[in-house]
Amino acid sequence: MARPNNSDSTDKSLVTAFVLILFFATPFAALWARFSHAWYTPYVLWLLLIALLAMAHLLKEKGNKSP
């Protein structure tokens, strides 16, 4: 049985993980955290990121649906 080619989804996952690490776990995080934002700002950023990824996943599934 042939395996499906998942290299595209793997590449996108790796890029997403790299961007998340860059944005939330490096000195770059100190730059955007330095400004006086509300305490819940990091949580809103995570929620926005999760919502964008979920929307992209749902749109991909919708595009791959068989008629």
PyMOL Python script that loads the backbone (N, CA, C, O; Angstrom):
from pymol import cmd

cmd.read_pdbstr("""\
ATOM      1  N   MET A   1       0.839  -1.175   0.000  1.00  0.00           N
ATOM      2  CA  MET A   1       0.000   0.000   0.000  1.00  0.00           C
ATOM      3  C   MET A   1       0.891   1.247   0.000  1.00  0.00           C
ATOM      4  O   MET A   1       1.835   1.342   0.784  1.00  0.00           O
ATOM      5  N   ALA A   2       0.590   2.181  -0.866  1.00  0.00           N
ATOM      6  CA  ALA A   2       1.404   3.391  -0.998  1.00  0.00           C
ATOM      7  C   ALA A   2       1.086   4.371   0.117  1.00  0.00           C
ATOM      8  O   ALA A   2      -0.063   4.516   0.534  1.00  0.00           O
ATOM      9  N   ARG A   3       2.112   5.028   0.580  1.00  0.00           N
ATOM     10  CA  ARG A   3       1.930   6.052   1.610  1.00  0.00           C
ATOM     11  C   ARG A   3       1.680   7.400   0.954  1.00  0.00           C
ATOM     12  O   ARG A   3       2.263   7.701  -0.088  1.00  0.00           O
ATOM     13  N   PRO A   4       0.814   8.217   1.556  1.00  0.00           N
ATOM     14  CA  PRO A   4       0.594   9.555   0.997  1.00  0.00           C
ATOM     15  C   PRO A   4       1.811  10.439   1.208  1.00  0.00           C
ATOM     16  O   PRO A   4       2.568  10.264   2.163  1.00  0.00           O
ATOM     17  N   ASN A   5       1.983  11.377   0.314  1.00  0.00           N
ATOM     18  CA  ASN A   5       3.104  12.312   0.399  1.00  0.00           C
ATOM     19  C   ASN A   5       2.731  13.427   1.365  1.00  0.00           C
ATOM     20  O   ASN A   5       1.857  14.242   1.068  1.00  0.00           O
ATOM     21  N   ASN A   6       3.390  13.467   2.519  1.00  0.00           N
ATOM     22  CA  ASN A   6       3.093  14.469   3.538  1.00  0.00           C
ATOM     23  C   ASN A   6       4.188  15.514   3.654  1.00  0.00           C
ATOM     24  O   ASN A   6       4.261  16.218   4.661  1.00  0.00           O
ATOM     25  N   SER A   7       5.040  15.629   2.648  1.00  0.00           N
ATOM     26  CA  SER A   7       6.167  16.551   2.768  1.00  0.00           C
ATOM     27  C   SER A   7       5.705  18.001   2.831  1.00  0.00           C
ATOM     28  O   SER A   7       6.325  18.808   3.524  1.00  0.00           O
ATOM     29  N   ASP A   8       4.629  18.354   2.124  1.00  0.00           N
ATOM     30  CA  ASP A   8       4.123  19.727   2.178  1.00  0.00           C
ATOM     31  C   ASP A   8       3.637  20.079   3.578  1.00  0.00           C
ATOM     32  O   ASP A   8       3.968  21.141   4.105  1.00  0.00           O
ATOM     33  N   SER A   9       2.858  19.195   4.175  1.00  0.00           N
ATOM     34  CA  SER A   9       2.343  19.478   5.515  1.00  0.00           C
ATOM     35  C   SER A   9       3.467  19.469   6.543  1.00  0.00           C
ATOM     36  O   SER A   9       3.427  20.229   7.510  1.00  0.00           O
ATOM     37  N   THR A  10       4.460  18.623   6.344  1.00  0.00           N
ATOM     38  CA  THR A  10       5.606  18.592   7.255  1.00  0.00           C
ATOM     39  C   THR A  10       6.399  19.883   7.140  1.00  0.00           C
ATOM     40  O   THR A  10       6.803  20.450   8.155  1.00  0.00           O
ATOM     41  N   ASP A  11       6.624  20.350   5.938  1.00  0.00           N
ATOM     42  CA  ASP A  11       7.355  21.605   5.741  1.00  0.00           C
ATOM     43  C   ASP A  11       6.615  22.773   6.384  1.00  0.00           C
ATOM     44  O   ASP A  11       7.233  23.613   7.038  1.00  0.00           O
ATOM     45  N   LYS A  12       5.319  22.832   6.207  1.00  0.00           N
ATOM     46  CA  LYS A  12       4.529  23.917   6.802  1.00  0.00           C
ATOM     47  C   LYS A  12       4.553  23.848   8.317  1.00  0.00           C
ATOM     48  O   LYS A  12       4.600  24.881   8.984  1.00  0.00           O
ATOM     49  N   SER A  13       4.520  22.638   8.869  1.00  0.00           N
ATOM     50  CA  SER A  13       4.579  22.474  10.312  1.00  0.00           C
ATOM     51  C   SER A  13       5.919  22.942  10.861  1.00  0.00           C
ATOM     52  O   SER A  13       5.977  23.593  11.904  1.00  0.00           O
ATOM     53  N   LEU A  14       6.986  22.611  10.163  1.00  0.00           N
ATOM     54  CA  LEU A  14       8.308  23.036  10.609  1.00  0.00           C
ATOM     55  C   LEU A  14       8.472  24.548  10.540  1.00  0.00           C
ATOM     56  O   LEU A  14       9.059  25.150  11.440  1.00  0.00           O
ATOM     57  N   VAL A  15       7.966  25.158   9.495  1.00  0.00           N
ATOM     58  CA  VAL A  15       8.044  26.613   9.372  1.00  0.00           C
ATOM     59  C   VAL A  15       7.220  27.273  10.469  1.00  0.00           C
ATOM     60  O   VAL A  15       7.663  28.247  11.076  1.00  0.00           O
ATOM     61  N   THR A  16       6.030  26.753  10.726  1.00  0.00           N
ATOM     62  CA  THR A  16       5.182  27.297  11.784  1.00  0.00           C
ATOM     63  C   THR A  16       5.865  27.168  13.139  1.00  0.00           C
ATOM     64  O   THR A  16       5.852  28.112  13.928  1.00  0.00           O
ATOM     65  N   ALA A  17       6.455  26.023  13.415  1.00  0.00           N
ATOM     66  CA  ALA A  17       7.152  25.820  14.683  1.00  0.00           C
ATOM     67  C   ALA A  17       8.329  26.787  14.811  1.00  0.00           C
ATOM     68  O   ALA A  17       8.559  27.344  15.885  1.00  0.00           O
ATOM     69  N   PHE A  18       9.068  26.985  13.733  1.00  0.00           N
ATOM     70  CA  PHE A  18      10.193  27.912  13.768  1.00  0.00           C
ATOM     71  C   PHE A  18       9.728  29.343  14.065  1.00  0.00           C
ATOM     72  O   PHE A  18      10.341  30.043  14.870  1.00  0.00           O
ATOM     73  N   VAL A  19       8.654  29.768  13.420  1.00  0.00           N
ATOM     74  CA  VAL A  19       8.132  31.118  13.644  1.00  0.00           C
ATOM     75  C   VAL A  19       7.645  31.267  15.086  1.00  0.00           C
ATOM     76  O   VAL A  19       7.873  32.303  15.712  1.00  0.00           O
ATOM     77  N   LEU A  20       6.982  30.251  15.612  1.00  0.00           N
ATOM     78  CA  LEU A  20       6.519  30.310  17.000  1.00  0.00           C
ATOM     79  C   LEU A  20       7.685  30.423  17.970  1.00  0.00           C
ATOM     80  O   LEU A  20       7.651  31.226  18.903  1.00  0.00           O
ATOM     81  N   ILE A  21       8.705  29.623  17.749  1.00  0.00           N
ATOM     82  CA  ILE A  21       9.875  29.696  18.624  1.00  0.00           C
ATOM     83  C   ILE A  21      10.547  31.054  18.506  1.00  0.00           C
ATOM     84  O   ILE A  21      10.958  31.639  19.508  1.00  0.00           O
ATOM     85  N   LEU A  22      10.658  31.549  17.299  1.00  0.00           N
ATOM     86  CA  LEU A  22      11.274  32.855  17.088  1.00  0.00           C
ATOM     87  C   LEU A  22      10.499  33.957  17.791  1.00  0.00           C
ATOM     88  O   LEU A  22      11.096  34.849  18.394  1.00  0.00           O
ATOM     89  N   PHE A  23       9.184  33.905  17.719  1.00  0.00           N
ATOM     90  CA  PHE A  23       8.358  34.986  18.238  1.00  0.00           C
ATOM     91  C   PHE A  23       8.162  34.925  19.747  1.00  0.00           C
ATOM     92  O   PHE A  23       8.098  35.965  20.402  1.00  0.00           O
ATOM     93  N   PHE A  24       8.065  33.711  20.313  1.00  0.00           N
ATOM     94  CA  PHE A  24       7.722  33.596  21.725  1.00  0.00           C
ATOM     95  C   PHE A  24       8.863  33.163  22.634  1.00  0.00           C
ATOM     96  O   PHE A  24       8.740  33.310  23.850  1.00  0.00           O
ATOM     97  N   ALA A  25       9.955  32.644  22.115  1.00  0.00           N
ATOM     98  CA  ALA A  25      10.981  32.085  22.993  1.00  0.00           C
ATOM     99  C   ALA A  25      12.370  32.643  22.739  1.00  0.00           C
ATOM    100  O   ALA A  25      13.353  32.018  23.137  1.00  0.00           O
ATOM    101  N   THR A  26      12.486  33.773  22.104  1.00  0.00           N
ATOM    102  CA  THR A  26      13.793  34.370  21.845  1.00  0.00           C
ATOM    103  C   THR A  26      13.812  35.789  22.416  1.00  0.00           C
ATOM    104  O   THR A  26      12.795  36.265  22.920  1.00  0.00           O
ATOM    105  N   PRO A  27      14.929  36.449  22.345  1.00  0.00           N
ATOM    106  CA  PRO A  27      14.968  37.846  22.797  1.00  0.00           C
ATOM    107  C   PRO A  27      13.971  38.745  22.053  1.00  0.00           C
ATOM    108  O   PRO A  27      13.635  39.828  22.533  1.00  0.00           O
ATOM    109  N   PHE A  28      13.505  38.302  20.898  1.00  0.00           N
ATOM    110  CA  PHE A  28      12.484  39.062  20.177  1.00  0.00           C
ATOM    111  C   PHE A  28      11.210  39.197  21.013  1.00  0.00           C
ATOM    112  O   PHE A  28      10.494  40.192  20.903  1.00  0.00           O
ATOM    113  N   ALA A  29      10.931  38.195  21.849  1.00  0.00           N
ATOM    114  CA  ALA A  29       9.756  38.252  22.723  1.00  0.00           C
ATOM    115  C   ALA A  29       9.888  39.408  23.717  1.00  0.00           C
ATOM    116  O   ALA A  29       8.895  40.052  24.056  1.00  0.00           O
ATOM    117  N   ALA A  30      11.094  39.668  24.175  1.00  0.00           N
ATOM    118  CA  ALA A  30      11.307  40.773  25.103  1.00  0.00           C
ATOM    119  C   ALA A  30      11.011  42.112  24.439  1.00  0.00           C
ATOM    120  O   ALA A  30      10.577  43.056  25.099  1.00  0.00           O
ATOM    121  N   LEU A  31      11.243  42.191  23.148  1.00  0.00           N
ATOM    122  CA  LEU A  31      10.974  43.434  22.424  1.00  0.00           C
ATOM    123  C   LEU A  31       9.484  43.771  22.419  1.00  0.00           C
ATOM    124  O   LEU A  31       9.104  44.891  22.762  1.00  0.00           O
ATOM    125  N   TRP A  32       8.641  42.817  22.036  1.00  0.00           N
ATOM    126  CA  TRP A  32       7.216  43.123  22.009  1.00  0.00           C
ATOM    127  C   TRP A  32       6.600  43.101  23.401  1.00  0.00           C
ATOM    128  O   TRP A  32       5.542  43.694  23.610  1.00  0.00           O
ATOM    129  N   ALA A  33       7.242  42.428  24.363  1.00  0.00           N
ATOM    130  CA  ALA A  33       6.717  42.396  25.725  1.00  0.00           C
ATOM    131  C   ALA A  33       7.113  43.638  26.519  1.00  0.00           C
ATOM    132  O   ALA A  33       6.540  43.905  27.576  1.00  0.00           O
ATOM    133  N   ARG A  34       8.076  44.389  26.028  1.00  0.00           N
ATOM    134  CA  ARG A  34       8.564  45.566  26.738  1.00  0.00           C
ATOM    135  C   ARG A  34       7.508  46.659  26.847  1.00  0.00           C
ATOM    136  O   ARG A  34       7.469  47.384  27.841  1.00  0.00           O
ATOM    137  N   PHE A  35       6.670  46.781  25.859  1.00  0.00           N
ATOM    138  CA  PHE A  35       5.646  47.818  25.861  1.00  0.00           C
ATOM    139  C   PHE A  35       4.581  47.482  26.897  1.00  0.00           C
ATOM    140  O   PHE A  35       4.346  46.313  27.203  1.00  0.00           O
ATOM    141  N   SER A  36       3.948  48.505  27.427  1.00  0.00           N
ATOM    142  CA  SER A  36       2.972  48.290  28.503  1.00  0.00           C
ATOM    143  C   SER A  36       1.623  47.868  27.931  1.00  0.00           C
ATOM    144  O   SER A  36       0.740  48.695  27.703  1.00  0.00           O
ATOM    145  N   HIS A  37       1.486  46.584  27.708  1.00  0.00           N
ATOM    146  CA  HIS A  37       0.243  46.014  27.240  1.00  0.00           C
ATOM    147  C   HIS A  37      -0.481  45.392  28.421  1.00  0.00           C
ATOM    148  O   HIS A  37       0.067  45.301  29.520  1.00  0.00           O
ATOM    149  N   ALA A  38      -1.697  44.971  28.191  1.00  0.00           N
ATOM    150  CA  ALA A  38      -2.454  44.280  29.224  1.00  0.00           C
ATOM    151  C   ALA A  38      -1.805  42.924  29.530  1.00  0.00           C
ATOM    152  O   ALA A  38      -1.048  42.395  28.716  1.00  0.00           O
ATOM    153  N   TRP A  39      -2.100  42.380  30.681  1.00  0.00           N
ATOM    154  CA  TRP A  39      -1.493  41.123  31.097  1.00  0.00           C
ATOM    155  C   TRP A  39      -1.872  39.967  30.181  1.00  0.00           C
ATOM    156  O   TRP A  39      -1.140  38.982  30.093  1.00  0.00           O
ATOM    157  N   TYR A  40      -2.996  40.077  29.506  1.00  0.00           N
ATOM    158  CA  TYR A  40      -3.483  38.969  28.684  1.00  0.00           C
ATOM    159  C   TYR A  40      -3.006  39.047  27.231  1.00  0.00           C
ATOM    160  O   TYR A  40      -3.434  38.230  26.416  1.00  0.00           O
ATOM    161  N   THR A  41      -2.158  39.976  26.886  1.00  0.00           N
ATOM    162  CA  THR A  41      -1.683  40.127  25.508  1.00  0.00           C
ATOM    163  C   THR A  41      -1.044  38.853  24.950  1.00  0.00           C
ATOM    164  O   THR A  41      -1.371  38.478  23.824  1.00  0.00           O
ATOM    165  N   PRO A  42      -0.154  38.169  25.670  1.00  0.00           N
ATOM    166  CA  PRO A  42       0.412  36.929  25.103  1.00  0.00           C
ATOM    167  C   PRO A  42      -0.654  35.862  24.831  1.00  0.00           C
ATOM    168  O   PRO A  42      -0.557  35.105  23.864  1.00  0.00           O
ATOM    169  N   TYR A  43      -1.671  35.814  25.698  1.00  0.00           N
ATOM    170  CA  TYR A  43      -2.739  34.840  25.501  1.00  0.00           C
ATOM    171  C   TYR A  43      -3.571  35.169  24.263  1.00  0.00           C
ATOM    172  O   TYR A  43      -3.999  34.267  23.543  1.00  0.00           O
ATOM    173  N   VAL A  44      -3.796  36.439  24.019  1.00  0.00           N
ATOM    174  CA  VAL A  44      -4.527  36.854  22.820  1.00  0.00           C
ATOM    175  C   VAL A  44      -3.719  36.519  21.571  1.00  0.00           C
ATOM    176  O   VAL A  44      -4.281  36.084  20.566  1.00  0.00           O
ATOM    177  N   LEU A  45      -2.409  36.719  21.629  1.00  0.00           N
ATOM    178  CA  LEU A  45      -1.556  36.371  20.492  1.00  0.00           C
ATOM    179  C   LEU A  45      -1.593  34.875  20.211  1.00  0.00           C
ATOM    180  O   LEU A  45      -1.683  34.462  19.055  1.00  0.00           O
ATOM    181  N   TRP A  46      -1.525  34.058  21.266  1.00  0.00           N
ATOM    182  CA  TRP A  46      -1.616  32.614  21.073  1.00  0.00           C
ATOM    183  C   TRP A  46      -2.975  32.227  20.508  1.00  0.00           C
ATOM    184  O   TRP A  46      -3.055  31.386  19.613  1.00  0.00           O
ATOM    185  N   LEU A  47      -4.045  32.830  21.020  1.00  0.00           N
ATOM    186  CA  LEU A  47      -5.385  32.532  20.523  1.00  0.00           C
ATOM    187  C   LEU A  47      -5.515  32.904  19.049  1.00  0.00           C
ATOM    188  O   LEU A  47      -6.110  32.160  18.270  1.00  0.00           O
ATOM    189  N   LEU A  48      -4.969  34.033  18.671  1.00  0.00           N
ATOM    190  CA  LEU A  48      -4.998  34.456  17.270  1.00  0.00           C
ATOM    191  C   LEU A  48      -4.239  33.466  16.392  1.00  0.00           C
ATOM    192  O   LEU A  48      -4.706  33.100  15.313  1.00  0.00           O
ATOM    193  N   LEU A  49      -3.090  33.043  16.848  1.00  0.00           N
ATOM    194  CA  LEU A  49      -2.298  32.087  16.084  1.00  0.00           C
ATOM    195  C   LEU A  49      -3.023  30.749  15.941  1.00  0.00           C
ATOM    196  O   LEU A  49      -3.050  30.169  14.856  1.00  0.00           O
ATOM    197  N   ILE A  50      -3.603  30.266  17.019  1.00  0.00           N
ATOM    198  CA  ILE A  50      -4.340  29.004  16.972  1.00  0.00           C
ATOM    199  C   ILE A  50      -5.541  29.117  16.046  1.00  0.00           C
ATOM    200  O   ILE A  50      -5.826  28.187  15.291  1.00  0.00           O
ATOM    201  N   ALA A  51      -6.247  30.241  16.093  1.00  0.00           N
ATOM    202  CA  ALA A  51      -7.407  30.441  15.221  1.00  0.00           C
ATOM    203  C   ALA A  51      -6.990  30.481  13.753  1.00  0.00           C
ATOM    204  O   ALA A  51      -7.678  29.916  12.902  1.00  0.00           O
ATOM    205  N   LEU A  52      -5.882  31.135  13.449  1.00  0.00           N
ATOM    206  CA  LEU A  52      -5.407  31.185  12.067  1.00  0.00           C
ATOM    207  C   LEU A  52      -5.013  29.805  11.556  1.00  0.00           C
ATOM    208  O   LEU A  52      -5.319  29.451  10.418  1.00  0.00           O
ATOM    209  N   LEU A  53      -4.340  29.030  12.390  1.00  0.00           N
ATOM    210  CA  LEU A  53      -3.957  27.684  11.989  1.00  0.00           C
ATOM    211  C   LEU A  53      -5.174  26.777  11.815  1.00  0.00           C
ATOM    212  O   LEU A  53      -5.219  25.967  10.889  1.00  0.00           O
ATOM    213  N   ALA A  54      -6.156  26.911  12.701  1.00  0.00           N
ATOM    214  CA  ALA A  54      -7.379  26.110  12.579  1.00  0.00           C
ATOM    215  C   ALA A  54      -8.138  26.478  11.314  1.00  0.00           C
ATOM    216  O   ALA A  54      -8.652  25.602  10.618  1.00  0.00           O
ATOM    217  N   MET A  55      -8.210  27.763  11.015  1.00  0.00           N
ATOM    218  CA  MET A  55      -8.900  28.206   9.803  1.00  0.00           C
ATOM    219  C   MET A  55      -8.186  27.689   8.553  1.00  0.00           C
ATOM    220  O   MET A  55      -8.839  27.257   7.603  1.00  0.00           O
ATOM    221  N   ALA A  56      -6.876  27.728   8.549  1.00  0.00           N
ATOM    222  CA  ALA A  56      -6.122  27.214   7.409  1.00  0.00           C
ATOM    223  C   ALA A  56      -6.345  25.713   7.245  1.00  0.00           C
ATOM    224  O   ALA A  56      -6.467  25.216   6.126  1.00  0.00           O
ATOM    225  N   HIS A  57      -6.397  25.004   8.354  1.00  0.00           N
ATOM    226  CA  HIS A  57      -6.636  23.559   8.290  1.00  0.00           C
ATOM    227  C   HIS A  57      -8.040  23.257   7.768  1.00  0.00           C
ATOM    228  O   HIS A  57      -8.216  22.362   6.941  1.00  0.00           O
ATOM    229  N   LEU A  58      -9.032  23.994   8.246  1.00  0.00           N
ATOM    230  CA  LEU A  58     -10.405  23.774   7.784  1.00  0.00           C
ATOM    231  C   LEU A  58     -10.560  24.109   6.307  1.00  0.00           C
ATOM    232  O   LEU A  58     -11.257  23.398   5.583  1.00  0.00           O
ATOM    233  N   LEU A  59      -9.925  25.170   5.854  1.00  0.00           N
ATOM    234  CA  LEU A  59     -10.002  25.526   4.441  1.00  0.00           C
ATOM    235  C   LEU A  59      -9.311  24.483   3.579  1.00  0.00           C
ATOM    236  O   LEU A  59      -9.765  24.195   2.471  1.00  0.00           O
ATOM    237  N   LYS A  60      -8.225  23.917   4.073  1.00  0.00           N
ATOM    238  CA  LYS A  60      -7.524  22.871   3.329  1.00  0.00           C
ATOM    239  C   LYS A  60      -8.401  21.626   3.219  1.00  0.00           C
ATOM    240  O   LYS A  60      -8.485  21.020   2.151  1.00  0.00           O
ATOM    241  N   GLU A  61      -9.053  21.243   4.313  1.00  0.00           N
ATOM    242  CA  GLU A  61      -9.949  20.088   4.279  1.00  0.00           C
ATOM    243  C   GLU A  61     -11.121  20.321   3.337  1.00  0.00           C
ATOM    244  O   GLU A  61     -11.535  19.413   2.616  1.00  0.00           O
ATOM    245  N   LYS A  62     -11.652  21.532   3.344  1.00  0.00           N
ATOM    246  CA  LYS A  62     -12.783  21.865   2.482  1.00  0.00           C
ATOM    247  C   LYS A  62     -12.365  21.782   1.015  1.00  0.00           C
ATOM    248  O   LYS A  62     -13.149  21.341   0.174  1.00  0.00           O
ATOM    249  N   GLY A  63     -11.154  22.197   0.706  1.00  0.00           N
ATOM    250  CA  GLY A  63     -10.652  22.151  -0.674  1.00  0.00           C
ATOM    251  C   GLY A  63     -10.340  20.738  -1.133  1.00  0.00           C
ATOM    252  O   GLY A  63     -10.365  20.470  -2.334  1.00  0.00           O
ATOM    253  N   ASN A  64     -10.047  19.827  -0.217  1.00  0.00           N
ATOM    254  CA  ASN A  64      -9.707  18.449  -0.557  1.00  0.00           C
ATOM    255  C   ASN A  64     -10.919  17.520  -0.574  1.00  0.00           C
ATOM    256  O   ASN A  64     -10.768  16.328  -0.840  1.00  0.00           O
ATOM    257  N   LYS A  65     -12.110  18.035  -0.298  1.00  0.00           N
ATOM    258  CA  LYS A  65     -13.303  17.207  -0.252  1.00  0.00           C
ATOM    259  C   LYS A  65     -13.647  16.669  -1.626  1.00  0.00           C
ATOM    260  O   LYS A  65     -13.561  17.379  -2.628  1.00  0.00           O
ATOM    261  N   SER A  66     -14.036  15.410  -1.661  1.00  0.00           N
ATOM    262  CA  SER A  66     -14.451  14.796  -2.923  1.00  0.00           C
ATOM    263  C   SER A  66     -15.895  15.175  -3.221  1.00  0.00           C
ATOM    264  O   SER A  66     -16.707  15.282  -2.302  1.00  0.00           O
ATOM    265  N   PRO A  67     -16.226  15.382  -4.502  1.00  0.00           N
ATOM    266  CA  PRO A  67     -17.620  15.750  -4.817  1.00  0.00           C
ATOM    267  C   PRO A  67     -18.568  14.613  -4.629  1.00  0.00           C
ATOM    268  O   PRO A  67     -19.769  14.767  -4.853  1.00  0.00           O
TER     269      PRO A  67
END
""", "prot")
cmd.dss("prot")
cmd.show_as("cartoon", "prot")
cmd.util.cbc("prot")
cmd.orient("prot")
